[in-house]
Every structure is written in structure tokens, then in C-alpha cells.
Amino acid sequence: MKKMHTAVFTVLFFLFTLVYTNDSIAQLSLAAGLNFGKLSDISFSDQKASFDTATGYHVGLTYEFSLILVTVRPGVFYRKFGDITIKGVDSNSDLDLTFIDVPIDILFRLGIIPIVKPFLLVGPVFSFPNASESLLDDAFESFSTSLALGAGITIRLLGISLTPELRYEFGISRLVKDNFDFGGELDLELDSDPPESFAVRLGVGF
């Protein structure tokens, strides 16, 4: 519940920023894409959740505005990490791992052609995890922080902009808690290396 309250507060802050930003070239965009994630395995009792090469998707909103020499682009995304199978001795079960992501991208526009503008980006991403398995959900931190690096191109035509981009995100804080205590219920082994992922995304601005 605490994770949900934090995520809701962050989304409301994003909407507040959107409403009160006054910029003649500010732009709201819909964006979606595929993400290819990697997270260290989690083992507990006689089961193992493997997160290697998980493929998922993300969808959300971004809002960009200019600040002197750079463009700032905050956003809110729903991200499904991928299909994950928990392997047990007798049977397997599926685990759903999702995130509410709040990226704050800083874009450096390249070139002078107004219709086609390539760019480089860097910025933090604040992620709020949620797992369908409640026991594992409690083992995650309330949020984690990653750093995003990427490149893309914005094509403006007939009042609409298309922005395909490639992103690489690597964790700079832990996703899994250190020394999490299950109260003796499970023999848990956690490898809490920060996650990393690649993503391909297409944004459509109006």
C-alpha cells in the first residue's frame, strides 16, 4: 500500500508540472515500446525466479518543454517487466512483475533542420515495483533509481511529431532489499544487483 501511495503522489506531481508549465513549444506525447530486461535471479526455498532476458512492454505519457539549451521531458509509464516463471521441484508458476516508471529525460538536440532533429538523452528514472507474488513484493524496495542513456530522432510533419528512440537503463540503487526477513517462513537467497534493460520506444506528439 505504501508503494502505491508513493506512486500516486509521483503521478499527481507530474500532472501538476504539466498544468503549470508555460512553454510555447511544450508538447504532450503518447509513447509505447518494448523493453528487454535483465535482473539477477531470486532463489527461495526450493524455487527459483529467473529474470534473465525477460521481454515486456511499456506505455505512458511524456511532456517536453525547453530550458535554454536543452529540452526537459518528464513522463509517467506503466511497464511490464516480462513473463517470468518460478521453477519449483514439483511445478512451475508464473510471476507478474510490473513497474510505474517516472523518467526525467534531458534531451540534447542536434542539427538545425526543423523537420528532422536527432537527439541524445540522459536522465534519472524512478521506478515503483509491484509483484503478483506478495511474498516477493515485500522483498522489493519501495522504489529504485536508474540512469537512462539513449538516442533518437524527432520527425515533425503536419502538426504531428514521431519520435523513435533507443534507451539503455542501468540501476544505480538496489531493487531488492538487503537482509530481508521472512520471519523464518522461507530460506531466501537474494542477489540484489541493480537491474538493467534496453528499450525501443515510439512517441507520438500532438
N, C-alpha and C positions, 0 to 999 in steps of 0.2 A: 504494500500500500504506500509506503514511504517513497519507493521508486516512482510510482505513478504520480504522486503529488509533485515530486520534483520535475518530472517530465511535463506535466500540465503547466506548471509555473513557467518553465522554459518556453513552451509554445505560446503562452499568453504574452511573455516578454517580446517574443518575435513579432507577434501581431501588433503590439504597442509600437514597436520600432517601425513597422510597415506603415502604420497610420500616421505617425508624426514625422516621418522623413519627407522633407520637401526638396525635391530634386527634379528639374525639368526633364532629365533623361532617365529617371528611375524607371525600372521595368520589373514587372511581376512575371514569373515563368513557371510553367509546369515542367517537371523533369522526371525521367524514369530511366532505368537501365538494369544491367546485370552486374552482380558482384561475385568475385571468386575469392573466398576467404580461406584463411589458414589460422587455426588455433590449436595449441597443444592439447593432446588427449587428456581426458579426465578419467581416472580409474577409481571405482569404489566397490568394495566387497568383491563379488565375482563377476562384475560387469565393467564394461569399458565403452565410453562415448568417444568416438573418433571424429575429429573436426577437420582432418586434412582434406584439402581440395573440395570443400563444400561450395556449391554453386547456388546462389539465390538471386533475389531481385530487390529493387528499391524504387520507391515512388514518393514524390513530395513537391514542395513549393520552394522557390528561391525569389529573392528580391534584391536587385542590384542597384547601386547608386554610386556616383562619382565623388571622390575625395581627392582633390588636387591632381596628383599624378597617377593614382591608382583607382581601381573600382572595387568596392566592397560588396560582397554577395553573401549575406546570411541566408540560411534555409532551414527547413524542417522536413525530415524524411522518415518514412516507415521502411525498415529494412528487414527482410527475411534472410537470415544467415545462410540457410541451405537445408537440405534434407539430411538429417543426422540419425544414424542407427546406433542404439545402445545394445551392444552384444553381450549376452549372458550365457551361462553354461547351458541352460535348458531352452531358452527362447530369446528372441530379439524384440526390441520395442523401438518406436520412433520418438525422437525428441525434437520439439519445435523451439528454435532459438531466434528471437526477434529483437530488434532494437528501435528506439526512437533516436535518430541522429540529428544533431544540431551543428552543422558546419558553418564556419565563418571564413569564407574564402576571400583572399586578397588577390585580385587579378591584375596582371601587368600586360596591358595591351601592346601589341607590336604592329608596326606598319602604319601607313597613313591612308590606305584605301578605305572609304567609309562603308562600302558594301560587305567587304570581307576583312575580318580582323582576327588574326591569330592571337593567342594569349598564353601566358604561363600563370600558374596559380600556386599559392601556398596558404596554409591556414590551419587552425585547430578544428577538431571535430569532437564534440561532446556526445557520448553515446550512453543511453539508458537501456540496459539489457532486461529481457524477460524470457524465462524458460518455462516450457509447459510442464516440466517435472519440478514440482515445488521444492523438493529437497535440493536440487541443483540450483534453482533460482535463488535460494537463500545463500548459496556459496559465492554468488557474484557480488561485486561491489555495486553500490547504488548507481554509480556512473563511472565511465572510463574516458580517458582523453587520448586522442590520436593526433598525428600530424599528417595532413594531406599535401601531396605534391602532384602536379598534373599539368596538362597542356590541352588546348582545344582551339576551336575556331568558331567565330560568330559570323553568320551569314544573314544580313538584313535585306529583306526584299518584300515590297508591297505591304509594309507596316507590320510584318511578322519577322521574328528572328529565330533561326535554328542554330543551336549550339551543341554540336557533338564534342565530347571530351573524353580523355583517358585520365584515370586517377590511380594513385598508389597511396594507401594509408597504412601507417605503422603505429602501433601503440607506444605511448610514452608513459602510460600508467597501467597498473595491473587491472585485469578484468576479474580475476578470481582472487578471493580473499586469502591472505596468508593465515595459516594455522586455524582454518575454520573448524569449529567444534560441532559435531553432530550429536553430542551427548551420548556417545558410545553406541549409537544405532548402527553405524556403518564404519567399516575400515576404509577410509578415504585416502586416496593418493592424488594430490593436485599438482599439476605442472602449470604454474601461474605466469608463464611467459606472456607478454602482451601480444594481442592478436595483430594480424596484418591482412590486407586484402587489396586486390586490384579491382577496378570497376570501369565499365564503359557506360556512358550516360548520354542521353539526348535531351536537351531542354528546348522548349517552345515558348517564346516570349511574345507578349501582346502589347 
